[in-house]
Amino acid sequence: MAETGYCVKCKGKKTMKDEQQVTMKNGRAAMKGKCPECGTGMYKILGKK
């Protein structure tokens, strides 16, 4: 799906690697993946659908 997110380690927007859609405790949808450069975990909260 090629979601983009913010990497706090690289301090910039990157395209997530190995992303998967998850549901948070409050019921909202989010994408979870890794930064392609440094491997840090990335998280993006998705809008309501």
C-alpha positions in Angstrom: 0.0 0.0 0.0 3.1 2.3 0.4 2.0 4.5 3.3 4.2 7.3 4.3 5.0 8.3 7.9 7.3 10.4 10.0 10.5 8.8 11.2 11.6 10.5 14.5 15.2 9.2 14.2 15.8 10.4 10.6 13.5 13.5 11.2 11.7 13.3 7.9 8.8 11.6 6.0 9.6 8.2 4.6 7.7 5.4 2.9 7.1 2.6 5.5 8.5 -0.9 4.9 6.7 -4.0 6.1 3.6 -2.0 7.0 0.5 -3.6 8.4 -2.9 -2.2 9.5 -3.6 -2.5 13.2 -6.5 -1.4 15.4 -5.6 0.6 18.5 -7.2 0.1 21.9 -9.7 3.0 21.3 -10.9 1.4 18.1 -9.1 3.7 15.6 -7.2 2.3 12.6 -3.4 2.8 12.3 -0.5 1.7 10.1 2.5 0.2 11.7 5.8 -0.3 9.8 9.6 0.3 9.8 11.8 3.1 8.4 13.6 1.8 5.2 16.8 3.6 6.2 17.3 3.1 9.9 14.8 0.4 10.8 13.0 2.4 13.5 9.4 1.6 14.1 6.9 4.0 12.5 3.3 4.5 13.3 0.6 6.5 11.4 -2.9 7.0 12.7 -5.5 6.8 9.9 -8.6 8.8 9.6 -12.1 7.6 10.4 -13.8 5.7 7.7 
